[in-house]
Amino acid sequence: MQIVWVAIWLHVQEAYGLGVKAVEKPLGPRLGAPVPLAMRFNMCVPLGGELTLVQELSSKPAQKLSRYGWYGNIRLTMFHIPDDTVVARWLFTVTRGSGFNCGTHNVTMYMRWGAPPVIDPVGRLFPNNTVTSPVLSLNLPMTSSQSNTTFNLSNPAPGDWYLAAHLPRDDGRIEHKGFPSCSYLFQPQLSVRRAVDTPILQGLMNGDCSLSLTLGSSSPQGGLVRVNCSLIGCSAVLLAPPWNTWIRVTVDSYHSNRTTAFSISVNYTDDYINRLHGNSSTTTSPGNGSVVAEAGRHNNVSSECVWSVPVLREELDVLSVRFSPINGPNVTVTHTHPTLLTYPLNTQSTGGTLNLEITLNTVRNSSVMACLSSWAPVLALNYSHPCHTAVGLSVNVSVPGTVIRLPFPQAATWYLTLQLFCNRYRPHHSLTPQLHVSACIEDCGTYGECRLLRSFSYLYAACVCKAGWSGWGCTDDITAQSYGRQLTAVLLLTLSNLLFIPPIVIAVRRCYITEASVYLFTMFFSTFYHACDQPGLTVMCIMDYDTLQYCDFLGSVCSIWVTVLCMARVRDTFKHMLFMLGTLLIAMSMQLDRRGLWNMLGPILCAVLAMVTSWVYRGLKRKQCYPPSWRRWVLFLLPGLASALVGVCVYVFAETEDNYLYTHSLWHVLVASSVVFLLPPRETDSMNTWSPGVCGYTLCHSTKEELYTVT
């Protein structure tokens, strides 16, 4: 059986006439605005002829998936679907690595047209007055090392489609960069079939009704109407058709090698105008993709007034746009006709949050109905059902101001319709509509931080929450930490650094002044870094957070470096040269990748290699084990080594977000304790150490006396 596909495009202009291209002029003060678009097929005859379809393929690079903890953990990609696309087919491929601790997880994917999907996989609450849009959700079980699935969509809405993917919920374990972990690579591909010779008819058109009639395009928000046709015809109604865009009309037939004559009538109706009728007839022949149309229009239109207020658009910053009426902040509304404001949003504004706030300027007995909609305005306002398919709100005496928020609004023209109801004293009213796009909802509040994210060249923003708070705007307090827990965390993480005081005292008493200076530096910056790293009300930052973090990481690695080199018992000149050279290299490594594994592992291995080399040399020279005392091994070296190993294991494998305050404080205690045990005693033998000659003199140093001899 052969499917013969015929598509017809309708273009709805601002006055809801039908044409070939959009009208760019602004809306006038008088506007007929029909809401439903109705089409009827009057006759069905077997059809012949096919459209020419071409196939296009686009692919995105593979990305590593992460467990979901906040919106920054998702992998966001964007695909563009052309206007004349008949079928879109996505292929999703996930490859699982064979690394450490690889389990079987489901990959969750979300799709949305016009803007990134607003998701809540962990069931958290959205902030008050937040409105979200529906999304398509898909799951891909990982039954093997590589799994794939497909998703087909007929008559997809043209424009940008956004795809978000992530692994299951984060278990809270803190993973350190550089250690082996399991990886999941996600790669999406899109294949589209385009009708390159789709008939575009100007005027009111006719079409085939052999089997089914499809009106509109598919998207998660709906907008697609499909009906089965009978032998005498069929009809379809599309509520609130979009303005200044094409509407696809698709007719499917299973008959081949036949000729069909058909007709279509299109009606537009609204509470404000009479019907606008038109008819056209078209004829197709097999093998001919062209369509001839003859259109007629009955101009018996009687429309009411719609007052359009011009709006100024201001781009303030990244993901920050403000709209304001040109004639001032106040807008006058009446009960006789709606007031309309138009807000165009481009793709660069869809990564933020659309905020609308309406405030009444007088408090008499009146109520204002408002509707915010995309693509087409809602002008048939009714007191009981004011907004139909749009976002609605009302402002009255009891609630003089109201606000709504739309995360990730669609890239479209948004319309705000205002009308006055229940005013017994004045025929008009004054109010202040404020609409702007911000990066995050109220800057994520007290317990969150708004972060700017990037997917290739697309920018979007999301909130990362602290202190157990969660949700899209960090307003969900189900798992929030109390003030007592926050205070306990900051006290444990800061006061545990005071255990570096004993190593500092011991180093000074043994004349290890350089080592003591490094320990003091580490203790100071670790204390104030953790005081600044705490969320909520217990935070205290004495300088920039990034500076404190850098100094804390640098001091921690340098402390290990100087301690192990001190244990090596190398000559002072060579030791201090290694101190300085190693510190400079560590500082450079920290600047390149602060959380890299080799930032700590590299200095430790080099220092241990130097220590072992020195100890072996001393042992061979003395012909006995070094250090020679068994008490040194049993009472100091072995306890210090055990303390250091336990601390490393706790730091690497045991830390989670829930127990961080305990495990990281224990890490401070164990590292400071290991330094107390491992720091070697002061050299007590009388062996002279060599220093380079200066001006013909050789400096010899002894623990008992200093001798200067002329050579």
Residue pairs with C-beta under 8 A, 6 or more apart in sequence:
1 254
2 254
2 256
3 252
3 253
3 254
4 47
4 48
4 49
4 50
4 210
4 252
4 253
4 254
4 255
4 256
5 50
5 51
5 86
5 195
5 250
5 251
5 252
5 253
6 47
6 49
6 51
6 199
6 207
6 208
6 250
6 251
6 253
6 284
7 51
7 84
7 86
7 195
7 198
7 199
7 248
7 249
7 250
7 251
8 198
8 199
8 200
8 201
8 205
8 207
8 248
8 249
8 250
8 251
8 264
8 291
9 198
9 199
9 200
9 201
9 246
9 247
9 248
9 249
10 18
10 37
10 201
10 205
10 246
10 247
10 249
10 266
11 18
11 19
11 20
11 21
11 22
11 245
11 246
11 247
12 18
12 37
12 241
12 242
12 243
12 244
12 245
12 247
12 376
13 19
13 22
13 23
13 243
13 244
14 23
14 25
14 27
14 31
14 243
14 244
15 31
15 32
16 32
16 33
16 34
16 268
16 276
17 276
17 297
18 202
18 203
18 204
18 205
18 266
18 278
18 295
19 202
20 200
20 202
22 244
22 245
23 244
26 308
26 310
26 342
27 306
27 308
27 340
27 342
28 308
29 305
29 306
29 307
29 308
30 303
30 305
30 306
31 303
31 306
31 308
31 340
31 379
32 270
32 272
32 273
32 276
32 301
32 303
33 270
33 272
33 273
33 303
33 306
33 377
33 379
33 380
34 268
34 269
34 270
34 273
34 276
35 239
35 240
35 269
35 270
35 271
35 378
35 379
35 380
35 388
36 237
36 238
36 239
36 240
36 241
36 267
36 268
36 269
36 270
37 215
37 237
37 238
37 241
37 247
37 266
37 267
37 268
38 235
38 236
38 237
38 238
38 266
38 267
38 268
38 269
39 207
39 213
39 215
39 235
39 236
39 238
39 249
39 264
39 265
39 266
40 233
40 234
40 235
40 264
40 265
40 267
41 206
41 207
41 208
41 209
41 213
41 229
41 233
41 234
41 235
41 251
41 262
41 263
41 264
42 233
42 262
42 263
42 264
42 265
43 209
43 232
43 233
43 261
43 262
43 263
44 208
44 209
44 210
44 229
44 230
44 231
44 232
44 233
44 260
44 262
45 258
45 259
45 260
45 261
45 262
46 210
46 253
46 255
46 258
46 259
46 260
47 208
47 210
47 251
47 253
47 255
47 258
47 259
47 260
47 262
47 284
48 255
48 256
48 257
48 258
48 259
48 260
48 284
48 285
48 286
48 287
49 284
49 285
49 286
49 287
49 288
49 289
51 86
51 195
51 196
51 197
51 198
51 289
52 195
52 196
52 197
52 289
53 86
53 193
53 194
53 195
53 196
54 193
54 194
54 196
55 191
55 192
55 193
55 194
56 82
56 191
56 192
56 194
57 189
57 190
57 191
58 79
58 80
58 189
58 190
58 192
59 187
59 188
59 189
59 190
60 77
60 79
60 187
60 188
60 189
61 187
62 95
62 185
62 186
62 187
63 75
63 77
63 185
63 186
63 187
64 75
64 183
64 184
64 185
64 186
65 75
65 94
65 107
65 165
65 166
65 167
65 184
65 185
65 186
66 73
66 74
66 75
66 166
66 167
66 170
67 73
67 166
67 167
67 168
67 169
67 170
67 171
68 74
68 108
68 121
68 122
68 166
68 167
68 168
68 169
68 170
69 169
69 170
70 462
70 463
70 464
70 465
71 119
71 453
71 462
71 463
71 472
72 451
72 453
72 462
72 464
73 166
73 170
74 119
74 164
74 165
74 166
75 164
75 165
75 166
75 186
75 455
76 116
76 162
76 163
76 164
76 453
76 455
76 458
76 460
77 162
77 163
77 188
77 455
77 456
78 160
78 161
78 162
78 163
78 455
78 456
78 458
79 90
79 160
79 161
79 163
79 188
79 190
80 159
80 160
80 161
81 88
81 156
81 157
81 158
81 159
81 160
81 161
81 190
81 192
82 158
82 192
82 194
83 158
83 246
84 158
84 194
84 195
84 196
84 198
85 156
85 158
85 192
85 193
85 194
85 195
86 154
86 155
86 193
86 194
86 195
87 152
87 153
87 154
87 155
87 156
87 192
87 193
88 152
88 153
88 156
88 161
88 190
88 191
88 192
89 150
89 151
89 152
89 153
89 190
89 191
89 192
90 111
90 150
90 151
90 152
90 153
90 163
90 188
90 189
90 190
90 191
91 148
91 149
91 150
91 188
91 189
91 190
91 191
92 107
92 109
92 138
92 140
92 148
92 149
92 150
92 151
92 165
92 186
92 187
92 188
92 189
93 146
93 147
93 148
93 186
93 187
93 188
93 189
94 107
94 140
94 142
94 146
94 147
94 148
94 184
94 185
94 186
94 187
95 145
95 146
95 184
95 185
95 187
96 102
96 142
96 144
96 145
96 146
96 147
96 182
96 183
96 184
97 182
97 183
97 184
97 185
98 145
99 180
99 181
99 182
99 183
100 179
100 180
100 181
100 182
101 181
101 182
102 182
103 182
104 141
104 142
104 143
105 142
105 167
105 168
105 184
106 139
106 140
106 141
106 142
106 168
107 139
107 140
107 142
107 165
107 166
107 167
107 184
107 186
108 121
108 137
108 138
108 139
108 140
108 165
108 166
108 167
108 168
109 137
109 138
109 139
109 140
109 163
109 164
109 165
110 117
110 119
110 135
110 136
110 137
110 138
110 163
110 164
110 165
111 117
111 135
111 136
111 138
111 151
111 161
111 162
111 163
111 164
111 220
112 118
112 133
112 135
112 136
112 161
112 162
112 220
112 408
113 156
113 157
113 159
113 160
113 161
113 162
113 219
113 220
113 221
113 410
114 157
114 159
114 160
114 162
114 219
114 350
114 410
114 411
114 412
115 133
115 162
115 350
115 408
115 409
115 410
115 411
116 162
116 164
116 350
116 351
116 408
116 460
117 135
117 162
117 164
117 408
118 132
118 133
118 135
118 407
118 408
118 472
119 135
119 164
120 126
120 472
121 166
121 169
122 169
122 470
124 470
124 471
124 472
124 476
124 478
125 471
125 475
125 476
125 478
126 132
126 471
126 472
126 473
126 475
127 405
127 441
127 442
127 471
127 472
127 473
127 475
128 475
129 402
129 403
129 404
129 405
130 404
130 405
130 406
130 407
130 441
130 472
130 473
131 391
131 404
131 405
131 406
132 406
132 407
133 220
133 221
133 406
133 408
133 410
134 220
134 221
134 222
135 220
136 151
136 220
138 149
138 151
140 147
140 148
140 149
141 147
142 184
153 218
154 218
155 214
155 216
155 217
155 218
155 224
155 248
155 250
156 217
156 218
156 219
157 217
157 218
157 219
157 223
158 217
158 246
159 411
160 347
160 411
163 188
165 186
165 188
167 184
171 656
172 656
172 657
172 658
173 655
173 656
173 657
174 655
174 656
174 657
174 660
175 181
176 595
176 597
176 651
176 652
177 593
177 595
177 596
177 597
178 595
178 596
178 597
178 598
178 601
179 597
179 652
197 289
199 282
199 289
199 290
199 291
201 280
201 282
201 291
201 293
201 295
202 293
202 295
203 278
203 280
203 293
203 294
203 295
203 296
203 297
204 264
204 265
204 266
204 278
204 279
204 280
204 295
204 296
204 297
205 249
205 264
205 266
205 280
205 282
205 291
205 293
205 295
206 262
206 263
206 264
206 279
206 280
206 281
206 282
206 293
207 213
207 249
207 251
207 262
207 264
207 282
208 251
208 253
208 260
208 262
208 284
209 229
209 233
209 234
209 251
209 262
210 229
210 251
210 252
210 253
210 254
210 255
210 260
211 228
211 229
211 251
211 252
211 253
211 254
212 226
212 227
212 228
212 229
212 234
212 251
212 252
213 226
213 227
213 229
213 234
213 236
213 249
213 250
213 251
214 224
214 225
214 226
214 236
214 248
214 249
214 250
214 251
214 252
215 224
215 225
215 226
215 236
215 238
215 247
215 248
215 249
215 250
216 223
216 224
216 225
216 238
216 241
216 247
216 248
217 223
217 224
217 248
218 224
223 238
225 236
225 237
225 238
226 236
227 234
227 235
227 236
228 234
238 247
239 388
239 389
240 373
240 375
240 376
240 378
240 388
240 389
240 390
241 247
241 376
242 375
242 376
242 412
243 375
243 376
243 377
243 413
244 413
245 375
249 264
253 260
257 286
258 286
259 284
259 285
259 286
260 284
261 281
261 283
262 281
262 282
263 279
263 280
263 281
263 282
264 280
265 277
265 278
265 279
266 278
267 275
267 276
267 277
268 275
268 276
269 275
270 379
270 380
271 380
272 303
272 304
272 306
272 379
272 380
273 301
273 302
273 303
273 304
274 300
274 301
274 302
276 297
276 298
276 301
277 297
277 298
278 295
278 296
278 297
278 298
279 295
279 296
280 293
280 294
280 295
280 296
281 293
281 294
282 291
282 292
282 293
283 292
284 291
304 337
305 336
305 337
306 337
306 338
306 339
306 340
306 379
307 334
307 337
307 338
307 339
307 340
308 339
308 340
308 341
308 342
309 325
309 326
309 327
309 331
309 339
309 340
309 341
310 325
310 326
310 327
311 323
311 324
311 325
311 326
311 341
311 342
311 343
312 323
312 324
312 325
312 326
313 321
313 322
313 323
313 343
313 344
314 321
314 322
314 323
314 324
315 321
316 322
318 439
318 452
318 459
319 348
319 349
319 351
319 352
319 437
319 438
319 439
319 452
319 459
319 460
319 461
320 352
320 436
320 437
320 438
320 439
321 345
321 349
321 352
321 436
321 437
322 435
322 436
322 437
323 341
323 343
323 435
323 436
324 434
325 331
325 341
325 433
329 432
329 434
330 361
330 430
330 431
330 432
331 339
331 341
331 418
331 430
331 431
331 432
331 433
332 339
332 428
332 429
332 430
333 339
333 368
333 418
333 419
333 420
333 428
333 429
333 430
333 431
334 419
334 420
334 427
334 428
334 429
335 419
335 420
335 421
335 423
335 427
335 428
336 427
337 419
338 379
338 381
338 417
338 418
338 419
339 417
339 418
339 419
340 377
340 379
340 415
340 416
340 417
340 418
341 415
341 416
341 418
341 433
341 435
342 413
342 414
342 415
342 416
343 413
343 414
343 415
343 416
343 435
344 413
344 414
345 354
345 409
345 410
345 411
345 412
345 413
345 414
345 437
346 411
347 411
347 458
348 459
349 409
349 411
349 437
350 408
350 409
350 410
350 411
350 460
351 408
351 453
351 458
351 459
351 460
351 461
352 408
352 409
352 437
352 438
352 439
352 440
352 460
352 461
353 405
353 406
353 407
353 408
353 409
353 437
353 438
353 439
353 440
353 441
353 461
354 405
354 406
354 407
354 409
354 414
354 435
354 437
355 403
355 404
355 405
355 406
355 434
355 435
355 436
355 437
355 438
355 441
356 372
356 393
356 403
356 404
356 405
356 406
356 416
356 433
356 434
356 435
357 401
357 402
357 403
357 433
357 434
357 435
358 368
358 370
358 393
358 395
358 401
358 402
358 403
358 418
358 431
358 432
358 433
358 434
359 395
359 400
359 401
359 431
359 432
359 434
360 366
360 368
360 395
360 396
360 397
360 400
360 401
360 429
360 430
360 431
361 429
361 430
361 431
361 432
362 429
362 430
363 397
363 400
364 397
364 423
364 425
364 426
365 397
365 422
365 423
365 424
365 425
366 396
366 397
366 420
366 421
366 422
366 423
366 425
366 426
366 429
367 394
367 395
367 396
367 397
367 420
367 421
367 422
367 423
368 394
368 395
368 396
368 418
368 419
368 420
368 421
368 429
368 431
369 381
369 383
369 386
369 387
369 392
369 394
369 418
369 419
369 421
370 386
370 392
370 393
370 394
370 395
370 416
370 417
370 418
370 433
371 377
371 378
371 381
371 386
371 387
371 388
371 390
371 391
371 392
371 415
371 416
371 417
372 390
372 391
372 392
372 393
372 404
372 414
372 415
372 416
372 417
373 387
373 389
373 390
373 391
373 414
373 415
373 417
374 409
374 410
374 412
374 413
374 414
374 415
375 412
375 413
376 415
377 415
377 417
378 387
378 388
378 389
378 390
378 415
378 417
379 417
380 388
381 387
381 417
381 419
383 421
383 422
386 392
386 394
391 404
391 406
393 402
393 404
394 402
395 401
395 402
395 431
396 422
405 441
407 441
407 472
408 460
409 437
414 435
416 433
416 435
418 431
418 433
420 428
420 429
423 429
439 450
439 452
439 461
440 448
440 450
440 461
440 462
440 463
440 473
441 463
441 472
441 473
442 473
443 450
444 450
444 463
444 464
444 465
444 473
444 474
445 469
445 473
445 474
445 475
446 474
446 536
446 537
447 465
447 466
447 467
447 469
447 474
447 480
447 535
447 536
448 463
448 464
448 465
448 466
448 469
448 473
448 474
449 463
449 464
449 466
450 461
450 462
450 463
451 461
451 462
451 463
451 464
452 459
452 460
452 461
453 459
453 460
453 461
453 462
454 460
463 471
463 472
463 473
463 474
465 471
465 474
466 474
466 535
466 536
467 480
467 481
467 486
467 535
467 536
468 477
468 479
468 480
468 481
469 475
469 476
469 477
469 479
469 480
470 476
470 478
470 479
481 489
481 536
483 536
483 537
483 538
486 534
486 535
486 536
486 537
486 538
487 538
488 661
489 534
489 538
489 660
489 661
490 530
490 531
490 534
490 538
490 539
490 540
492 661
492 662
492 665
493 530
493 531
493 533
493 534
493 661
493 664
493 665
493 668
494 527
494 528
494 530
494 531
496 665
496 666
496 668
496 669
497 523
497 526
497 527
497 530
497 668
497 672
498 523
498 527
499 668
499 669
499 672
499 673
500 519
500 520
500 522
500 523
500 668
500 672
500 675
501 523
502 672
502 676
503 516
503 519
503 672
503 675
503 676
503 679
504 516
504 519
504 520
504 523
506 676
506 679
507 513
507 515
507 516
507 519
507 679
508 516
510 679
510 680
510 681
510 682
511 682
512 566
512 679
514 562
514 576
514 579
515 562
515 563
515 566
515 679
518 555
518 558
518 559
518 562
519 559
519 675
521 551
521 555
521 558
522 552
522 555
522 556
522 558
522 559
525 548
525 551
525 552
525 555
526 552
526 555
526 556
526 668
528 540
528 541
528 542
528 543
528 548
529 548
529 549
529 551
529 552
530 552
530 664
531 539
531 540
531 541
531 542
532 539
532 540
532 541
532 542
532 545
532 548
533 539
533 545
533 548
533 549
534 540
541 548
542 548
549 594
550 590
550 594
553 590
553 594
553 595
553 599
554 586
554 587
554 590
556 600
556 671
557 586
557 590
557 599
557 600
557 603
558 582
558 583
558 586
558 603
559 671
559 675
560 600
560 603
560 604
560 607
561 579
561 582
561 583
561 586
561 603
561 604
561 607
562 579
563 675
563 678
563 679
564 604
564 607
564 608
564 610
564 611
565 575
565 578
565 579
565 582
565 607
565 610
565 611
566 575
566 679
566 680
567 611
567 678
567 679
567 680
568 575
568 607
568 610
568 611
568 613
568 614
568 615
569 614
569 615
569 618
569 680
569 683
570 578
570 610
570 614
571 689
571 690
572 689
573 691
573 692
578 610
582 603
582 606
582 607
585 603
586 599
586 603
589 596
589 598
589 599
589 602
590 599
593 599
615 626
615 627
616 626
618 626
619 625
619 626
622 628
627 633
627 637
636 677
636 678
637 677
637 678
639 677
640 673
640 674
640 675
640 676
640 677
640 678
641 674
641 678
643 670
643 671
643 673
643 674
643 677
644 670
644 671
644 674
644 678
646 670
647 666
647 667
647 670
647 671
647 674
650 663
650 666
650 667
650 670
651 663
651 664
651 667
654 663
655 663
655 664
656 663
683 703
684 703
685 703
686 702
686 703
686 704
687 702
688 700
688 701
688 702
689 700
689 701
690 698
690 700
691 698
691 699
691 700
691 701
692 699
693 699
693 711
696 710
696 711
697 708
697 709
697 710
697 711
698 709
698 711
699 708
700 706
700 707
700 708
700 709
